[in-house]
Amino acid sequence: MAITFDSALGIHQHAVEARVKRAEVLANNLANADTPGFKARDLDFQAMMQKAQEQVSGFQMDKTHDAHMDTSVSASESDLMYRVPHQPSVDGNTVDAQQEQTRFMRNAMDFQASFQFLNSKFSGLTKAIKGE
């Protein structure tokens, strides 16, 4: 019986990918903290994980005809949401730099945890292959 990476690694590889994408979005928010009219955005991590879980479990929707809508897991513009500011800026910018830094650091810690889970999966596979 062949083992695929999807079945061996589970949801962890998708969690790392989602954390990387969220880090990019949060870094973009921080980079545009002083840009007039810039609207802060974020990803819904829970929704991304739900889509990934459906893909891993095999219960996702399949596209059986060319006219059907695409229901792929990849993060796209539709996965990005606008953030509602606590205190709107006069110039229309919705980035709160301190809040974004907090979210970025939290995401970095969550990325590290997800990466450690993924690393432990690979360590377990390596031990199984070596027969340890």
N, C-alpha and C positions, 0 to 999 in steps of 0.2 A: 504494500500500500504506500503510495507516494504522499509525502507531506508537502504542502505548498507553504510559501511564506505567509500568505494571508491567514491560513489556519494555524500556523505555528506562532505567529507574532500577535495575532488577535487585533485588538483595537489600538494598541500602543503606537504602531507606526502612523496611524491616522491622527492620533492625538499630537504627536510631535509635529506633523505637517500643519495641523491647525494652529498650534502654538507659534510656529514660524510665520504663518500668514498673519496671525493677529499681531505679532511683533512688528511686522512691516507696516501694518495699518496704524498702529499706535506711534511708531517712529515717524510716520508721515504726519500725523497730527502734531507731534512735538516740533517737527521741522517747520510747520506752518502756523505756529502759535502766534506769530506777529503779523500774519498775512490778513489784511482786511477782507472780510466777507467769507473767509474759509470756514467750512462746516466740518466739525469733528465727526469722525466715523468710527465704527467698531464692528467686529464680527460677533455673531451669536455662536459661541463655542458649543453650547448644549445642542443647538440645532445641527451644527456640523457633525457632532459626535453621533447624533441620532441617525443622520444620513449614512455615516460610516458604519454604524452598527447594522443597519439594514443591508448594506453592501456585503459586510463580512458574513452575516447570517444567511445571506442568499434570498432574503425576502423583499428585495427592492423591486421597484417597478421596472419592467422590461419594455423597451421600445420595439414593437413588433411591426410597425409600419412607418414609412418615411414621413407621413403627415403627423405622427404622434410627437408630443412635446418631449424634449430632452430632460431627463431627471438625474443627470450625473452628479457625483459627489463633489466635484471640484468647486473651490470657492470662486465665485464670480462676482460681478457687480451687484447681482441680486442678493447675495449673501451679506453685503455691506449695509449697515444701518446707520442712520444719523443719530448723533447723541443730542439729547435735550440738555441744554446748559442749566446749571444752578443759578447763575447770574449772567445774563446776556451782556455782551460787550457793546459799546457804543458803535464800533466799526463793523458790527455784524459777525465777528469771529466768535465761534462757539467753543474754542479750545480753552480749557482751564489747565494751564501747564502743570500745576501741582497734582491735580487729579490724574492727568495723563501720565506723569512720571510714576505715580503710585500704581496705576494700572499696568504700566510697562514693567515695573519691577516685580509685581505679582505674577505677571505672565512669564517673566524670566525664571522665577522660582518654580512655577508650574511646569515650564519647559524642562527644567533640570530634573524634576521628579519624573516626568514622562520619559525623558531620555534614560534615566536610571532603570525604569521598568523595562524599556526596550533593550537596554544593555544586558539586563539580567536574563531576558529571553534568549538573546544571542549566546550568552555564557552557558545557559542550560543546553542549547542546541549543540554548542561546541563540545561540551562534556559528553553528551549523548553520542555524538559522532566518534569521539575518541574512546568511548566505552568506559568512562570513569564513573 
